Amino acid sequence: MDRQGIIALSEGVLTEITKAINESLYSEIGGTLSLRWSAGTLNAQAQSNSDLTAEPDHIITIGYDLLLKIYEVIDEYCLFIENKEENDLLAEIFENDPQIFELIPQGYSPDHVRNNIFLGAITWIYFHELTHLIQEHGVVRPAQKCNNIFSIITEFDIRADDVNLIGRESAIYHLTELAADHGATLMCLYEAIRQAEPAGHDLENLLQLIVAGVVCVMYQFNTKKSMSLNDEPMGTHPHPLVRLELTLPIFQERLYTPNSEERNNFVYKVNQVATSVTIYWLKHIWKYPNLLEYTPFLSGTVNRPSGSDYLQKLFDVWDEIRPVIKEIRRHGDPSGIDLLNFTEEYRGLVQQNREQR
């Protein structure tokens, strides 16, 4: 797809979503949601021009350069799969399972695959920014207010004074990013279900393509930063592998009964897709010379050096700010079931790992 087609497709889809959200959610809570576009900007941004005492005045801004970059990455990833690059490595990781090479659903043309991955990616970005706004993350983040704008949350063009954030302040930024990831993924899942059923589309195939788009976005948010994980939060955005490990399970948890064969099969498929994007990124973006020697991404954050210490710091801060977000957010289930959650089982694994060191 050329530049004009990418922009036209994006504007059409996201404008329609904005209209629908204004007619439903924002008509219920009052206020407005606006969608803006910016030229020459590789960024997505959520901006609130209202404090908690006023009706929400919310703006999502998407950069045209971001759209073009996301499509370029998706096109390169699809070529990576179509050309069967690194199939030997994928086969070794997944123990020569023949299904590993079915990363692109059957019956989809190359253009159809690219367009669906791209739409999944940009829709997830949009819902990520919307979650920042609905949950009023600018209120709980330190030093967000600037002039008459109550808060601005960006994904790429981060202010220099934010880059050096460490400790509790950084943890708040990381957690609100993870909370936005969680909300965006739930919205994408519900939107996929809504679209698939009347159209007769195979929901799993559609979600497989959406997952590929989400993984591409998370690595693009990280650009070429280090793959290493610190033992405490640093900067404004969490490591992409942490984000993926906390985000991707949402797809299967909301669709299938625990421990069912259908769920296990879908978990396996999602892991294959995420791993294939990771290998593409390692090879083509980070340009690691020997991919087989670099597989820490398979071990899980809990098991990585420093991972458990990092996660425990997130747990402690989230337990502080979750009640605040639950109280001030503009919309959500009164029980808070739709908020980011670290289960007791997950917390227990982290604690066990820390005790065994």
WOPENOR-V515870 format. One record per backbone hydrogen bond with DSSP energy under -1.0 kcal/mol. NH is the residue of the N-H (numbers start at 1). CO is the residue of the C=O. E is the energy in kcal/mol with one decimal. If there is no record, write none. Layout:
NH;CO;E
NH;CO;E
This chain:
6;2;-2.5
7;3;-2.4
8;4;-2.5
9;5;-2.6
10;6;-2.2
11;7;-2.9
12;8;-2.3
13;9;-2.3
14;10;-2.5
15;11;-1.9
16;12;-1.6
17;13;-2.0
18;14;-2.2
19;15;-2.2
20;16;-2.1
21;17;-2.4
22;18;-2.3
23;19;-2.0
24;20;-1.3
26;21;-2.2
28;24;-1.1
29;25;-2.0
30;26;-1.4
32;56;-2.2
34;58;-2.7
36;60;-3.0
38;62;-1.9
43;41;-1.3
45;61;-2.4
46;153;-2.7
47;59;-2.9
48;151;-2.5
49;57;-2.7
54;51;-1.5
58;32;-2.4
59;47;-2.7
60;34;-2.9
61;45;-2.6
62;36;-2.3
63;43;-2.6
64;38;-3.0
66;41;-1.1
67;63;-1.6
68;64;-2.3
69;65;-2.3
70;66;-2.7
71;67;-2.2
72;68;-2.2
73;69;-2.5
74;70;-2.3
75;71;-2.7
76;72;-2.2
77;73;-2.4
78;74;-2.5
79;75;-2.1
80;76;-2.1
81;77;-2.0
82;78;-3.2
83;79;-2.6
84;81;-1.3
85;80;-2.2
87;84;-1.2
90;86;-2.3
91;87;-2.8
92;88;-2.0
93;89;-2.5
94;90;-2.4
95;92;-1.2
96;91;-4.5
97;94;-1.2
100;97;-1.7
101;98;-1.1
102;99;-2.1
108;105;-1.1
113;109;-2.6
114;110;-2.3
115;111;-2.7
116;112;-2.2
117;113;-2.4
118;114;-2.6
119;115;-2.7
120;116;-2.2
121;117;-2.2
122;118;-2.7
123;119;-2.1
124;120;-1.9
125;121;-2.1
126;122;-2.3
127;123;-2.6
128;124;-2.2
129;125;-2.2
130;126;-2.3
131;127;-2.3
132;128;-1.8
133;129;-1.7
134;130;-3.1
135;131;-2.6
136;133;-1.1
137;132;-2.3
139;136;-1.5
141;137;-1.7
146;149;-2.3
149;146;-2.0
150;48;-1.1
151;48;-1.8
153;46;-2.9
155;44;-1.5
158;156;-2.6
162;159;-1.5
163;159;-1.1
165;162;-1.9
167;233;-1.3
171;167;-2.4
172;168;-2.1
173;169;-1.6
174;170;-2.9
175;171;-2.8
176;172;-2.3
177;173;-1.9
178;174;-2.4
179;175;-2.7
180;176;-1.8
181;177;-2.4
182;178;-2.4
183;179;-2.4
184;180;-2.6
185;181;-2.4
186;182;-2.1
187;183;-2.2
188;184;-2.5
189;185;-2.5
190;186;-2.5
191;187;-2.4
192;188;-2.5
193;189;-2.3
194;190;-2.3
195;191;-2.2
196;192;-2.7
197;193;-1.8
199;195;-1.1
200;196;-1.1
201;196;-1.7
206;202;-2.2
207;203;-2.8
208;204;-2.2
209;205;-1.6
210;206;-2.0
211;207;-2.9
212;208;-1.7
213;209;-1.9
214;210;-2.5
215;211;-2.6
216;212;-2.1
217;213;-2.1
218;214;-2.3
219;215;-2.0
220;216;-2.1
221;217;-2.8
222;218;-1.2
225;222;-1.9
235;165;-3.3
243;239;-2.1
244;240;-2.6
245;241;-2.3
246;242;-1.6
247;243;-1.5
248;244;-2.5
250;247;-1.7
251;248;-1.2
253;249;-2.7
254;250;-1.8
256;252;-2.1
260;257;-1.9
264;260;-2.5
265;261;-2.5
266;262;-2.0
267;263;-2.9
268;264;-2.0
269;265;-2.0
270;266;-2.7
271;267;-2.4
272;268;-2.0
273;269;-2.2
274;270;-2.7
275;271;-2.4
276;272;-2.4
277;273;-2.1
278;274;-2.1
279;275;-2.6
280;276;-2.2
281;277;-2.5
282;278;-2.7
283;279;-2.2
284;280;-3.1
285;281;-1.6
286;281;-2.6
288;282;-2.7
294;291;-1.3
298;295;-1.6
299;296;-1.7
307;304;-1.9
310;306;-2.2
311;307;-2.4
312;308;-2.4
313;309;-1.7
314;310;-1.6
315;311;-2.6
316;312;-2.2
317;313;-1.8
318;314;-2.9
319;315;-2.2
321;317;-2.2
322;318;-2.7
325;321;-2.4
326;322;-2.8
327;323;-1.6
328;324;-2.4
329;325;-2.1
330;134;-3.4
336;333;-1.8
339;336;-1.8
347;343;-2.5
348;344;-2.3
349;345;-1.9
350;346;-1.9
351;347;-2.5
352;348;-2.7
353;349;-2.3
354;350;-2.1
355;351;-2.1
356;352;-1.5
